[in-house]
Amino acid sequence: MKGLIIFDFDGVLADSFNTFYPLLRDAMKDAGLSLTPDQYRNLFMGNVHQGIKEFVGDDKKYKTAMEFRNSNYDKYYYDKRRQAKLFPEAVKFLKEVSKSYILTVASSGREDNIKNLLEKSGIKELFGAILANAETSKEGMVKEILAKFKILPKEIVFITDTVGDIKVAKKCGLKTIAVTWGFHSEEMLRSAKPDFTAKSFKEIQKILNKN
Protein backbone atom coordinates (compact mmCIF):
# COMPACT_ATOMS: atom_id res chain seq x y z
CA MET A 1 0.00 0.00 0.00
CA LYS A 2 1.23 3.49 -0.85
CA GLY A 3 1.93 6.02 1.85
CA LEU A 4 0.44 9.48 1.54
CA ILE A 5 1.92 12.98 1.38
CA ILE A 6 0.06 16.15 2.25
CA PHE A 7 1.68 19.20 0.70
CA ASP A 8 1.11 22.73 1.80
CA PHE A 9 1.13 24.40 -1.60
CA ASP A 10 2.38 27.98 -1.37
CA GLY A 11 6.01 28.21 -0.34
CA VAL A 12 6.49 24.45 -0.78
CA LEU A 13 5.55 23.64 -4.37
CA ALA A 14 4.75 27.17 -5.54
CA ASP A 15 6.97 30.24 -5.40
CA SER A 16 4.31 32.70 -4.30
CA PHE A 17 5.51 34.85 -1.39
CA ASN A 18 5.90 37.79 -3.79
CA THR A 19 2.35 37.17 -4.99
CA PHE A 20 0.54 36.99 -1.67
CA TYR A 21 2.50 39.42 0.46
CA PRO A 22 1.84 42.38 -1.90
CA LEU A 23 -1.83 41.35 -2.09
CA LEU A 24 -2.35 41.37 1.67
CA ARG A 25 -0.10 44.41 2.16
CA ASP A 26 -2.24 46.39 -0.28
CA ALA A 27 -5.44 45.02 1.28
CA MET A 28 -4.25 46.27 4.67
CA LYS A 29 -3.32 49.62 3.15
CA ASP A 30 -6.85 49.90 1.77
CA ALA A 31 -8.08 49.47 5.35
CA GLY A 32 -5.66 52.11 6.68
CA LEU A 33 -3.08 49.64 8.05
CA SER A 34 0.51 48.71 7.20
CA LEU A 35 1.99 45.22 6.96
CA THR A 36 5.71 44.42 6.78
CA PRO A 37 7.09 41.17 5.27
CA ASP A 38 8.00 39.89 8.75
CA GLN A 39 4.52 40.69 10.08
CA TYR A 40 3.09 38.78 7.14
CA ARG A 41 5.28 35.74 7.87
CA ASN A 42 4.19 35.82 11.51
CA LEU A 43 0.56 35.36 10.45
CA PHE A 44 1.51 31.76 9.57
CA MET A 45 2.63 30.86 13.09
CA GLY A 46 -0.90 29.51 13.55
CA ASN A 47 -4.08 29.56 11.45
CA VAL A 48 -3.37 32.30 8.92
CA HIS A 49 -6.98 33.46 8.56
CA GLN A 50 -7.37 33.77 12.32
CA GLY A 51 -4.00 35.51 12.38
CA ILE A 52 -5.23 38.13 9.92
CA LYS A 53 -8.34 38.81 12.02
CA GLU A 54 -6.27 39.24 15.16
CA PHE A 55 -3.75 41.46 13.35
CA VAL A 56 -6.47 43.81 12.11
CA GLY A 57 -8.40 43.76 15.40
CA ASP A 58 -11.36 45.70 14.01
CA ASP A 59 -14.36 44.16 12.25
CA LYS A 60 -14.95 47.07 9.89
CA LYS A 61 -11.30 47.30 8.83
CA TYR A 62 -11.13 43.50 8.48
CA LYS A 63 -14.14 43.55 6.16
CA THR A 64 -12.56 46.32 4.07
CA ALA A 65 -9.25 44.45 3.80
CA MET A 66 -10.92 41.15 2.89
CA GLU A 67 -13.09 42.79 0.24
CA PHE A 68 -9.93 44.17 -1.39
CA ARG A 69 -8.16 40.81 -1.08
CA ASN A 70 -11.03 38.81 -2.53
CA SER A 71 -11.74 41.16 -5.43
CA ASN A 72 -8.05 41.41 -6.40
CA TYR A 73 -6.93 37.81 -5.70
CA ASP A 74 -6.75 36.62 -9.33
CA LYS A 75 -5.28 39.94 -10.50
CA TYR A 76 -2.26 39.46 -8.22
CA TYR A 77 -2.08 35.67 -8.67
CA TYR A 78 -1.77 35.89 -12.45
CA ASP A 79 0.07 39.23 -12.71
CA LYS A 80 3.01 38.76 -15.08
CA ARG A 81 5.49 40.49 -12.75
CA ARG A 82 4.68 38.53 -9.61
CA GLN A 83 2.51 35.60 -10.60
CA ALA A 84 2.68 32.40 -8.59
CA LYS A 85 4.65 29.65 -10.28
CA LEU A 86 5.90 26.18 -9.41
CA PHE A 87 9.48 25.93 -8.19
CA PRO A 88 11.70 24.66 -11.07
CA GLU A 89 12.45 21.26 -9.49
CA ALA A 90 8.89 20.59 -8.33
CA VAL A 91 7.49 18.86 -11.43
CA LYS A 92 10.24 16.26 -11.73
CA PHE A 93 10.10 15.62 -7.97
CA LEU A 94 6.32 15.16 -7.95
CA LYS A 95 6.39 12.75 -10.89
CA GLU A 96 8.98 10.65 -9.08
CA VAL A 97 7.37 10.52 -5.62
CA SER A 98 3.91 9.85 -7.08
CA LYS A 99 5.18 6.34 -7.91
CA SER A 100 5.38 5.53 -4.19
CA TYR A 101 2.95 7.96 -2.55
CA ILE A 102 -0.58 9.24 -2.90
CA LEU A 103 -0.18 13.00 -3.34
CA THR A 104 -2.57 15.52 -1.79
CA VAL A 105 -2.70 19.25 -1.12
CA ALA A 106 -4.03 21.07 1.96
CA SER A 107 -3.84 24.82 1.42
CA SER A 108 -5.29 28.06 2.70
CA GLY A 109 -5.25 29.32 -0.90
CA ARG A 110 -7.88 28.75 -3.59
CA GLU A 111 -8.55 25.39 -5.16
CA ASP A 112 -9.16 26.66 -8.70
CA ASN A 113 -5.88 28.62 -8.77
CA ILE A 114 -3.90 25.64 -7.52
CA LYS A 115 -5.50 23.29 -10.03
CA ASN A 116 -4.81 25.77 -12.87
CA LEU A 117 -1.15 26.00 -11.92
CA LEU A 118 -0.77 22.21 -11.72
CA GLU A 119 -2.68 21.71 -14.96
CA LYS A 120 -0.37 24.13 -16.79
CA SER A 121 2.52 21.86 -15.87
CA GLY A 122 0.61 18.71 -16.79
CA ILE A 123 0.67 17.22 -13.28
CA LYS A 124 -2.81 17.84 -11.83
CA GLU A 125 -3.67 14.17 -12.35
CA LEU A 126 -0.86 13.14 -9.99
CA PHE A 127 -2.92 14.37 -7.04
CA GLY A 128 -5.56 12.26 -5.33
CA ALA A 129 -7.05 15.27 -3.53
CA ILE A 130 -6.62 19.03 -3.61
CA LEU A 131 -8.23 20.80 -0.65
CA ALA A 132 -7.90 24.57 -0.59
CA ASN A 133 -10.16 27.25 0.85
CA ALA A 134 -10.37 29.85 3.59
CA GLU A 135 -13.30 28.28 5.42
CA THR A 136 -11.80 24.89 6.37
CA SER A 137 -8.91 24.75 8.84
CA LYS A 138 -5.79 22.72 8.04
CA GLU A 139 -6.83 20.30 10.78
CA GLY A 140 -10.20 19.92 9.07
CA MET A 141 -8.49 19.24 5.74
CA VAL A 142 -6.26 16.58 7.33
CA LYS A 143 -9.36 14.88 8.74
CA GLU A 144 -11.01 14.95 5.30
CA ILE A 145 -7.94 13.31 3.75
CA LEU A 146 -7.83 10.66 6.50
CA ALA A 147 -11.49 9.86 5.88
CA LYS A 148 -11.20 9.83 2.07
CA PHE A 149 -8.21 7.49 1.87
CA LYS A 150 -8.85 5.49 5.07
CA ILE A 151 -5.20 5.79 5.99
CA LEU A 152 -3.55 5.90 9.41
CA PRO A 153 -1.89 9.16 10.53
CA LYS A 154 1.46 7.40 10.95
CA GLU A 155 1.43 6.60 7.21
CA ILE A 156 1.13 10.28 6.28
CA VAL A 157 3.90 12.85 5.77
CA PHE A 158 2.99 16.55 5.90
CA ILE A 159 5.43 18.71 3.93
CA THR A 160 5.23 22.40 4.78
CA ASP A 161 7.08 25.68 5.10
CA THR A 162 5.27 27.14 8.12
CA VAL A 163 5.22 26.69 11.88
CA GLY A 164 1.42 26.70 11.93
CA ASP A 165 1.23 23.62 9.71
CA ILE A 166 3.83 21.76 11.78
CA LYS A 167 1.69 22.36 14.87
CA VAL A 168 -1.40 20.99 13.09
CA ALA A 169 0.48 17.95 11.77
CA LYS A 170 1.84 17.12 15.22
CA LYS A 171 -1.62 17.44 16.75
CA CYS A 172 -2.95 14.99 14.15
CA GLY A 173 -0.08 12.51 14.63
CA LEU A 174 1.55 13.03 11.22
CA LYS A 175 5.24 12.98 10.34
CA THR A 176 6.54 16.38 9.24
CA ILE A 177 9.13 17.61 6.77
CA ALA A 178 9.81 21.34 6.92
CA VAL A 179 11.27 22.96 3.80
CA THR A 180 13.56 25.94 4.22
CA TRP A 181 12.84 27.81 0.95
CA GLY A 182 9.32 28.99 1.80
CA PHE A 183 7.62 31.56 4.02
CA HIS A 184 9.39 30.69 7.30
CA SER A 185 13.13 30.58 7.96
CA GLU A 186 14.92 27.42 9.00
CA GLU A 187 15.32 28.86 12.50
CA MET A 188 11.59 29.52 12.82
CA LEU A 189 10.76 26.06 11.52
CA ARG A 190 13.17 24.28 13.88
CA SER A 191 11.50 26.04 16.82
CA ALA A 192 8.40 23.92 16.07
CA LYS A 193 10.49 20.71 16.10
CA PRO A 194 9.56 19.09 12.76
CA ASP A 195 10.65 15.48 12.27
CA PHE A 196 12.91 16.51 9.39
CA THR A 197 14.05 19.64 7.58
CA ALA A 198 14.98 19.78 3.90
CA LYS A 199 16.87 22.39 1.90
CA SER A 200 16.01 20.97 -1.53
CA PHE A 201 13.57 18.63 -3.26
CA LYS A 202 16.41 16.09 -3.51
CA GLU A 203 16.71 16.14 0.28
CA ILE A 204 12.96 15.52 0.62
CA GLN A 205 13.30 12.52 -1.68
CA LYS A 206 16.18 11.12 0.38
CA ILE A 207 14.14 11.50 3.58
CA LEU A 208 11.15 9.78 2.01
CA ASN A 209 13.32 6.93 0.70
CA LYS A 210 14.70 6.26 4.19
CA ASN A 211 11.34 6.32 5.99
FIDRENRO-441418 format. One line per 8 residues: their letters; for each residue x, y, z of C-alpha. Coordinates in nm, 3 decimals. Layout:
a> X:Y:Z; ... .
***
This chain:
mkgliifd> 0.000:0.000:0.000; 0.123:0.349:-0.085; 0.193:0.602:0.185; 0.044:0.948:0.154; 0.192:1.298:0.138; 0.006:1.615:0.225; 0.168:1.920:0.070; 0.111:2.273:0.180 .
fdgvlads> 0.113:2.440:-0.160; 0.238:2.798:-0.137; 0.601:2.821:-0.034; 0.649:2.445:-0.078; 0.555:2.364:-0.437; 0.475:2.717:-0.554; 0.697:3.024:-0.540; 0.431:3.270:-0.430 .
fntfypll> 0.551:3.485:-0.139; 0.590:3.779:-0.379; 0.235:3.717:-0.499; 0.054:3.699:-0.167; 0.250:3.942:0.046; 0.184:4.238:-0.190; -0.183:4.135:-0.209; -0.235:4.137:0.167 .
rdamkdag> -0.010:4.441:0.216; -0.224:4.639:-0.028; -0.544:4.502:0.128; -0.425:4.627:0.467; -0.332:4.962:0.315; -0.685:4.990:0.177; -0.808:4.947:0.535; -0.566:5.211:0.668 .
lsltpdqy> -0.308:4.964:0.805; 0.051:4.871:0.720; 0.199:4.522:0.696; 0.571:4.442:0.678; 0.709:4.117:0.527; 0.800:3.989:0.875; 0.452:4.069:1.008; 0.309:3.878:0.714 .
rnlfmgnv> 0.528:3.574:0.787; 0.419:3.582:1.151; 0.056:3.536:1.045; 0.151:3.176:0.957; 0.263:3.086:1.309; -0.090:2.951:1.355; -0.408:2.956:1.145; -0.337:3.230:0.892 .
hqgikefv> -0.698:3.346:0.856; -0.737:3.377:1.232; -0.400:3.551:1.238; -0.523:3.813:0.992; -0.834:3.881:1.202; -0.627:3.924:1.516; -0.375:4.146:1.335; -0.647:4.381:1.211 .
gddkkykt> -0.840:4.376:1.540; -1.136:4.570:1.401; -1.436:4.416:1.225; -1.495:4.707:0.989; -1.130:4.730:0.883; -1.113:4.350:0.848; -1.414:4.355:0.616; -1.256:4.632:0.407 .
amefrnsn> -0.925:4.445:0.380; -1.092:4.115:0.289; -1.309:4.279:0.024; -0.993:4.417:-0.139; -0.816:4.081:-0.108; -1.103:3.881:-0.253; -1.174:4.116:-0.543; -0.805:4.141:-0.640 .
ydkyyydk> -0.693:3.781:-0.570; -0.675:3.662:-0.933; -0.528:3.994:-1.050; -0.226:3.946:-0.822; -0.208:3.567:-0.867; -0.177:3.589:-1.245; 0.007:3.923:-1.271; 0.301:3.876:-1.508 .
rrqaklfp> 0.549:4.049:-1.275; 0.468:3.853:-0.961; 0.251:3.560:-1.060; 0.268:3.240:-0.859; 0.465:2.965:-1.028; 0.590:2.618:-0.941; 0.948:2.593:-0.819; 1.170:2.466:-1.107 .
eavkflke> 1.245:2.126:-0.949; 0.889:2.059:-0.833; 0.749:1.886:-1.143; 1.024:1.626:-1.173; 1.010:1.562:-0.797; 0.632:1.516:-0.795; 0.639:1.275:-1.089; 0.898:1.065:-0.908 .
vsksyilt> 0.737:1.052:-0.562; 0.391:0.985:-0.708; 0.518:0.634:-0.791; 0.538:0.553:-0.419; 0.295:0.796:-0.255; -0.058:0.924:-0.290; -0.018:1.300:-0.334; -0.257:1.552:-0.179 .
vassgred> -0.270:1.925:-0.112; -0.403:2.107:0.196; -0.384:2.482:0.142; -0.529:2.806:0.270; -0.525:2.932:-0.090; -0.788:2.875:-0.359; -0.855:2.539:-0.516; -0.916:2.666:-0.870 .
niknllek> -0.588:2.862:-0.877; -0.390:2.564:-0.752; -0.550:2.329:-1.003; -0.481:2.577:-1.287; -0.115:2.600:-1.192; -0.077:2.221:-1.172; -0.268:2.171:-1.496; -0.037:2.413:-1.679 .
sgikelfg> 0.252:2.186:-1.587; 0.061:1.871:-1.679; 0.067:1.722:-1.328; -0.281:1.784:-1.183; -0.367:1.417:-1.235; -0.086:1.314:-0.999; -0.292:1.437:-0.704; -0.556:1.226:-0.533 .
ailanaet> -0.705:1.527:-0.353; -0.662:1.903:-0.361; -0.823:2.080:-0.065; -0.790:2.457:-0.059; -1.016:2.725:0.085; -1.037:2.985:0.359; -1.330:2.828:0.542; -1.180:2.489:0.637 .
skegmvke> -0.891:2.475:0.884; -0.579:2.272:0.804; -0.683:2.030:1.078; -1.020:1.992:0.907; -0.849:1.924:0.574; -0.626:1.658:0.733; -0.936:1.488:0.874; -1.101:1.495:0.530 .
ilakfkil> -0.794:1.331:0.375; -0.783:1.066:0.650; -1.149:0.986:0.588; -1.120:0.983:0.207; -0.821:0.749:0.187; -0.885:0.549:0.507; -0.520:0.579:0.599; -0.355:0.590:0.941 .
pkeivfit> -0.189:0.916:1.053; 0.146:0.740:1.095; 0.143:0.660:0.721; 0.113:1.028:0.628; 0.390:1.285:0.577; 0.299:1.655:0.590; 0.543:1.871:0.393; 0.523:2.240:0.478 .
dtvgdikv> 0.708:2.568:0.510; 0.527:2.714:0.812; 0.522:2.669:1.188; 0.142:2.670:1.193; 0.123:2.362:0.971; 0.383:2.176:1.178; 0.169:2.236:1.487; -0.140:2.099:1.309 .
akkcglkt> 0.048:1.795:1.177; 0.184:1.712:1.522; -0.162:1.744:1.675; -0.295:1.499:1.415; -0.008:1.251:1.463; 0.155:1.303:1.122; 0.524:1.298:1.034; 0.654:1.638:0.924 .
iavtwgfh> 0.913:1.761:0.677; 0.981:2.134:0.692; 1.127:2.296:0.380; 1.356:2.594:0.422; 1.284:2.781:0.095; 0.932:2.899:0.180; 0.762:3.156:0.402; 0.939:3.069:0.730 .
seemlrsa> 1.313:3.058:0.796; 1.492:2.742:0.900; 1.532:2.886:1.250; 1.159:2.952:1.282; 1.076:2.606:1.152; 1.317:2.428:1.388; 1.150:2.604:1.682; 0.840:2.392:1.607 .
kpdftaks> 1.049:2.071:1.610; 0.956:1.909:1.276; 1.065:1.548:1.227; 1.291:1.651:0.939; 1.405:1.964:0.758; 1.498:1.978:0.390; 1.687:2.239:0.190; 1.601:2.097:-0.153 .
fkeiqkil> 1.357:1.863:-0.326; 1.641:1.609:-0.351; 1.671:1.614:0.028; 1.296:1.552:0.062; 1.330:1.252:-0.168; 1.618:1.112:0.038; 1.414:1.150:0.358; 1.115:0.978:0.201 .
nkn> 1.332:0.693:0.070; 1.470:0.626:0.419; 1.134:0.632:0.599 .
***
